[in-house]
Amino acid sequence: PGPTGVKIDQQGRAHVDVRAVVTDALQRKLVDLGATIESTSVEQRSILGWIPLLQLERVADDPGVSAVEPAAEPVTVGRSGAVST
């Protein structure tokens, strides 16, 4: 990740968590904008996926979206108690 903490892939897509009211219509909109959705959670109001950088503002402007933030990366703790990402 760069200084923003956002992972960018070779296709110019950002790995983000879209905090929103999760609806079929919003998911279709994201896919139409070129997103690849990894997971959704209605309860957590979250859509996790890869979204083209040039479409992030359009996603954030959607009335159902409350935030677009860097996707959380998994963290593991080894037997020694050391944390790795």
QUISULKA-V270173 format. One line per field, one symbol per residue. ss: DSSP state (h for helix, s for strand, l for the rest). phi: phi as a letter, one per 30 degrees, with the letter a starting at -180 (. if undefined). psi: psi as a letter, one per 20 degrees, with the letter a starting at -180 (. if undefined). A space follows every 10 residues. Layout:
ss=???
phi=???
psi=???
//
This chain:
ss=lllllllsll llssssssss lllhhhhhhh hhlllsssss sllllsssss sshhhhhhhh llllssssss lllllsslll llssl
phi=.dddicdccd diccdbccca ddbddddded dddjdcdcab bdddhbbcac beedcddddd ddddccabbe ddcdbccded jdcbc
psi=qahijpppri jkqqorooor oorhgggggg ghjjqopgqq oggilpopap ppgiihhhgh iphiphqorp ppqqpqprhi iqpq.
//
